[in-house]
């Protein structure tokens, strides 16, 4: 029995040592790659051509429903909000919208970048020019010891919270002013399978400086593009 007890302690020590050795080889980039392997194991994001059906809920405002068509190979984007009579369309870098004017074109390009980035995470973190901090931290996130990876951009700083076992993205936040911690945090919940990709179905937004709830986005379903 004494020898068995000694064996058990030795096995536990080896297991702990192995985990620590494995963690010591991880970097921010490797963690993001593991997260991409979870969300997009077949590398399908770059070939995406789908119509997304969204709804949202915002404090004190009526809910909206809208569709977004993203065709990445053709660099095509279209946003339709029938309730507000809004249509924004980008074909390559050419903009077409429901009303004329340069501001509508700016809005169309902003929406294309917004949906292409947020709904393409974490795959978008492999875009050329993206810098991912080599060092990462482990932080408690709703009772889970998550990996946290920092990604600095020119105008804001992003943090990505990854599940310790699956590496799924559980949340991300960005700071417009990192020193003063002014920004927003987005909690992800549930998933929709798109092809073989796992896309978050719900995103709930809060301010980082005062925990003000800003709203929730819902991905209701996706369909193959008619084009």
ABEGO torsion letter per residue (X at the ends): XAAAAAAAAAAAAAAAAAAAAAAAABBAAAAAAAAAAAABAAGAAAABBBBBBBBBBBBGBBBBBBBBBBBAAAGBBBBBBAAAGBBBBBBEABBBBABBEAAAAAAAAAAAAAAAAAAAOAAAAABBGBBBBABBBBBBBGGBBBBBBBBBBAABBBBBBBBAAAGBBABBBBBABAAAGBEBBBBBBEBBBBEABBBBABBBBBBAAAGBBAEBBBBABBBBBAX
